């Protein structure tokens, strides 16, 4: 799949990765961090081996109480892999009453 994405010539690909702690990641994403990391690293390997300029790869995450204090470590972790991260604030644009942003958002 990674090779197909590279060959498709897409301009960018963003991965939603909430933190780098496997337990926190599973709690939030219900996925195994190790598998996600392997997949992202494999894409980066194939990109480098094939001499692809695109896509630009970025990790996106929300600034939550679960990861806020670890942001410097998280930034360094992804920088070591040549991947920029973008941290967004949680926004309840739809005004959903069941979204507990006061419990998880960092203001």
ROVOMI-353963 format. One record per residue (C-alpha): residue in one letter; x, y, z. Coordinates in steps of 0.02 Angstrom, whole numbers, padded with zeros to 5 digits, always signed. Example, Ala and Ser with C-alpha at 12.3 -4.5 7.8 and 13.67 -1.06 7.14 Angstrom:
BEGIN
a+00615-00225+00390/s+00684-00053+00357/
//
This chain:
BEGIN
x+00000+00000+00000/x+00142+00120+00042/x+00222+00092-00128/x+00054+00124-00211/x+00035+00288-00118/x+00209+00342-00172/x+00178+00291-00353/x+00011+00384-00354/x+00107+00548-00340/x+00003+00622-00200/x+00069+00786-00132/x+00056+00748+00053/x-00001+00620+00179/x-00049+00655+00358/x-00054+00526+00495/x-00155+00553+00653/x-00044+00489+00792/x-00090+00535+00970/x+00074+00532+01063/x+00213+00403+01066/x+00172+00307+01224/x+00098+00139+01169/x-00027+00134+01314/x-00089+00312+01287/x-00097+00283+01099/x-00202+00127+01121/x-00315+00213+01247/x-00351+00355+01125/x-00339+00272+00955/x-00382+00090+00996/x-00233+00041+00888/x-00059-00028+00923/x+00072+00109+00916/x+00208-00012+00862/x+00111-00061+00705/x+00071+00118+00660/x+00253+00167+00684/x+00313+00020+00577/x+00195+00072+00438/x+00251+00254+00441/x+00435+00205+00448/x+00412+00085+00303/x+00333+00223+00198/x+00481+00335+00238/x+00605+00197+00192/x+00520+00166+00025/x+00511+00352-00008/x+00698+00371+00021/x+00747+00213-00073/x+00642+00262-00223/x+00702+00443-00226/x+00525+00510-00212/x+00507+00696-00177/x+00325+00673-00131/x+00224+00652-00030/x+00267+00769+00112/x+00235+00667+00269/x+00167+00745+00427/x+00102+00680+00592/x-00050+00770+00662/x-00109+00763+00841/x-00221+00852+00963/x-00148+00942+01113/x-00232+00843+01251/x-00196+00819+01435/x-00133+00645+01389/x+00011+00710+01283/x+00036+00895+01325/x+00181+00873+01445/x+00268+00755+01324/x+00263+00870+01172/x+00452+00910+01173/x+00491+00724+01179/x+00361+00688+01044/x+00431+00823+00930/x+00608+00753+00951/x+00546+00576+00918/x+00470+00623+00750/x+00612+00742+00704/x+00734+00596+00720/x+00631+00511+00585/x+00626+00664+00472/x+00442+00692+00500/x+00364+00858+00549/x+00220+00861+00670/x+00075+00980+00684/x-00015+00996+00850/x-00193+01059+00845/x-00306+01120+00984/x-00465+01021+01010/x-00614+01115+00939/x-00794+01066+00957/x-00852+01149+00797/x-01011+01049+00790/x-01054+01091+00971/x-01081+00906+01009/x-01145+00888+01186/x-01061+00719+01213/x-00886+00782+01172/x-00799+00803+01340/x-00671+00931+01280/x-00654+01005+01455/x-00589+00834+01512/x-00461+00810+01375/x-00419+00977+01294/x-00274+01088+01343/x-00325+01271+01339/
//
